């Protein structure tokens, strides 16, 4: 999360410099957003595992996602065609909370880059009070989308739809468990390793909304875990979706 905030501040500063170097333009009616031809997006949503075995159940509300991306428009077919291609860069953080107090641990039979699902009470003790328990995957991302703007004369004030895709590169994954017992007091355990997660992922993306606010969905085309390296040798894929705000 700290890395996401650092990226957001850096992108905010970059756009602030651009705004100072360009002539002042009229603001859009959406919250006074500055009319800069680029988007700094903050996406909030939820993760769902599809094609999963029954034992790999997750809890919906704690399984969240947070994405930050910076995209800029490239007109297609002329300035008033309504179409733009929007490449960019970003960072994504996906969390999964498994049901029944389960979490991922290395599968000792398979060694590094593997995982199995284990009840944390079997590892840390039956008498614990569980405060937090989740698995997180963090990615660098490269999005690319085709947008259609319904207002062809002013894209910055136009309702829009977009379809595209993105590629994500895993740079860190970890489990985090917080618990308390009478003997140990408060304990936080964070373990960073791959857990057999695929290092590159691909998604089809859909967005619908206004310049300042939109709904979005990502439909990932590959499995979350490497073949035979995840819990139950599963072939689960991932969908995430939610809402977003655009700063510029």
C-alpha positions in Angstrom: 0.0 0.0 0.0 2.9 2.4 0.7 4.3 1.8 -2.8 0.8 2.6 -4.3 0.6 5.9 -2.3 4.2 6.9 -3.4 3.3 6.2 -7.1 0.1 8.3 -6.7 2.1 11.2 -5.2 4.6 11.0 -8.1 1.9 11.0 -10.7 0.1 13.8 -9.0 3.3 15.9 -9.0 3.9 15.1 -12.7 0.4 16.3 -13.7 0.8 19.4 -11.5 3.9 20.4 -13.4 2.1 19.8 -16.7 -0.8 22.0 -15.5 1.6 24.9 -14.7 3.3 24.7 -18.1 0.1 24.7 -20.1 -2.4 27.6 -20.5 -5.3 27.6 -18.2 -8.3 25.7 -19.5 -11.9 25.7 -18.4 -12.8 23.2 -15.7 -15.2 20.4 -16.1 -18.4 20.5 -14.0 -17.4 17.3 -12.2 -15.9 18.5 -8.9 -13.7 21.1 -10.5 -11.4 18.6 -12.1 -8.5 20.3 -14.0 -8.8 19.8 -17.8 -5.6 18.0 -18.4 -5.5 15.4 -21.3 -4.6 12.5 -19.1 -6.2 10.3 -16.3 -4.9 9.5 -12.8 -7.3 6.7 -11.8 -8.0 5.3 -8.3 -10.0 2.0 -8.5 -11.6 0.3 -5.5 -13.3 -3.1 -5.7 -13.6 -6.8 -4.9 -11.9 -10.0 -6.0 -13.7 -13.3 -6.9 -12.0 -16.6 -7.7 -13.7 -18.5 -10.5 -13.4 -22.1 -11.5 -12.2 -22.9 -7.9 -12.6 -26.0 -5.9 -15.2 -25.8 -3.1 -12.4 -25.9 -0.4 -10.9 -22.7 -1.8 -13.7 -20.5 -0.7 -13.1 -16.8 0.0 -14.9 -14.2 2.0 -16.4 -11.5 -0.3 -16.0 -8.2 1.5 -12.5 -8.6 2.9 -11.3 -9.8 -0.6 -10.6 -6.3 -1.9 -8.6 -4.7 -4.7 -7.0 -1.3 -5.0 -5.5 -0.1 -8.3 -3.7 3.1 -9.4 -3.1 3.9 -13.0 -2.0 6.8 -15.2 -3.3 6.9 -18.8 -3.2 9.4 -21.6 -5.3 9.6 -24.8 -4.1 9.2 -28.3 -6.9 10.3 -30.8 -7.9 7.7 -33.4 -9.6 8.6 -36.7 -9.3 12.4 -36.2 -10.0 14.8 -33.4 -13.8 14.5 -33.5 -14.1 10.7 -34.2 -15.0 10.0 -30.6 -12.4 7.3 -30.3 -9.1 7.4 -28.4 -6.5 4.7 -27.5 -5.4 5.1 -23.9 -2.1 3.4 -22.9 -0.6 3.8 -19.4 1.1 2.4 -16.4 -0.1 1.3 -13.0 0.1 -0.7 -9.8 -2.5 -3.2 -8.5 -2.9 -4.7 -5.0 -5.3 -7.6 -4.7 -6.2 -9.2 -1.4 -7.9 -12.5 -0.7 -9.3 -13.6 2.6 -10.0 -17.4 2.7 -13.0 -18.8 4.6 -12.8 -20.7 7.9 -9.6 -19.0 9.1 -7.5 -20.6 6.4 -4.5 -19.0 4.7 -1.6 -20.0 2.4 1.6 -21.7 3.6 4.4 -23.2 1.6 3.8 -26.8 0.5 6.8 -28.5 1.9 6.3 -31.5 -0.5 6.7 -29.2 -3.5 9.2 -26.7 -2.1 9.6 -23.0 -3.1 7.0 -21.3 -5.3 4.2 -23.5 -4.0 1.3 -23.3 -1.5 -1.3 -25.2 0.4 -4.3 -24.0 2.3 -4.1 -24.5 6.1 -6.2 -23.4 9.1 -4.0 -20.9 10.9 -5.0 -22.4 14.3 -3.1 -25.5 13.3 0.1 -23.4 13.0 -0.3 -20.7 15.7 -2.5 -22.5 18.3 -6.2 -23.2 19.0 -6.6 -20.5 21.7 -5.8 -17.5 19.5 -8.2 -14.6 18.8 -7.8 -13.8 15.1 -7.7 -10.1 14.2 -6.7 -10.2 10.5 -5.9 -13.0 8.1 -5.3 -12.5 4.3 -3.2 -13.1 1.3 -2.0 -10.2 -1.0 -0.6 -10.0 -4.5 1.0 -6.8 -5.8 1.6 -6.1 -9.5 3.1 -3.6 -11.9 0.6 -3.2 -14.7 0.5 -1.9 -18.3 -3.1 -1.1 -19.4 -4.2 -0.3 -23.0 -7.8 0.5 -23.9 -10.0 1.8 -26.7 -12.4 4.5 -25.5 -15.5 5.9 -27.2 -16.6 9.3 -26.1 -20.3 10.2 -26.7 -19.6 13.9 -26.8 -17.3 14.1 -29.8 -16.6 17.8 -29.4 -15.5 17.8 -25.8 -14.1 14.5 -24.5 -13.4 16.0 -21.1 -17.2 16.4 -20.5 -18.3 13.2 -22.2 -19.8 9.9 -21.0 -17.6 7.1 -22.2 -17.2 3.4 -22.6 -13.9 1.5 -22.9 -12.7 -2.0 -23.6 -9.2 -3.1 -23.6 -6.7 -5.2 -21.8 -3.7 -5.1 -19.4 -0.7 -7.1 -18.5 0.4 -7.4 -14.9 3.9 -8.4 -13.5 3.9 -9.8 -10.0 6.6 -8.0 -7.9 5.5 -9.2 -4.4 3.1 -11.5 -2.6 2.6 -12.1 1.1 0.4 -13.5 3.8 -0.5 -11.5 6.9 -2.0 -12.8 10.1 -2.7 -10.8 13.2 -3.7 -12.7 16.4 -3.7 -12.5 20.1 -3.4 -15.1 22.9 -3.1 -14.9 26.6 0.5 -16.2 26.5 1.9 -14.2 23.5 -0.2 -11.0 23.5 -0.6 -9.3 20.2 1.3 -10.9 17.3 1.6 -10.0 13.6 3.1 -12.5 11.2 3.9 -11.3 7.6 5.5 -13.8 5.2 6.6 -12.7 1.7 7.1 -15.3 -0.9 5.7 -16.4 -4.3 3.3 -19.1 -3.1 3.2 -20.5 -6.6 1.4 -17.5 -8.1 1.8 -16.9 -11.8 4.3 -14.1 -12.4 2.6 -12.6 -15.4 -1.2 -12.2 -15.8 -3.5 -11.0 -18.5 -6.9 -9.4 -18.4 -9.7 -8.1 -20.5 -11.0 -4.8 -19.1 -14.3 -2.9 -19.3 -15.1 0.6 -18.1 -18.3 2.7 -18.2 -18.7 6.2 -16.8 -17.9 9.9 -16.8 -14.6 11.7 -16.8 -14.6 11.8 -13.0 -16.3 8.5 -12.0 -16.7 5.1 -13.6 -17.5 1.4 -13.0 -14.9 -1.1 -14.1 -14.3 -4.9 -14.4 -11.2 -7.0 -15.0 -11.6 -10.6 -16.4 -8.3 -12.4 -16.1 -7.4 -14.9 -18.8 -4.9 -17.1 -17.0 -4.9 -19.0 -13.8 -3.9 -17.3 -10.5 -1.4 -20.1 -9.6 1.1 -22.0 -11.7 0.0 -25.4 -12.8 0.1 -27.8 -9.9 1.8 -25.3 -7.5 -1.3 -23.8 -5.7 -3.6 -25.3 -3.1 -5.4 -28.4 -4.3 -3.6 -28.1 -7.6 -6.4 -25.7 -8.6 -7.0 -24.0 -11.9 -8.8 -21.0 -10.4 -8.9 -17.7 -12.3 -9.9 -14.2 -11.1 -12.4 -11.5 -11.7 -12.3 -8.1 -10.0 -14.7 -5.2 -10.3 -15.7 -2.0 -8.6 -15.9 1.8 -8.9 -13.3 4.4 -9.5 -12.5 8.1 -9.4 -10.3 10.0 -11.8 -8.4 12.9 -10.5 -7.5 14.5 -13.9 
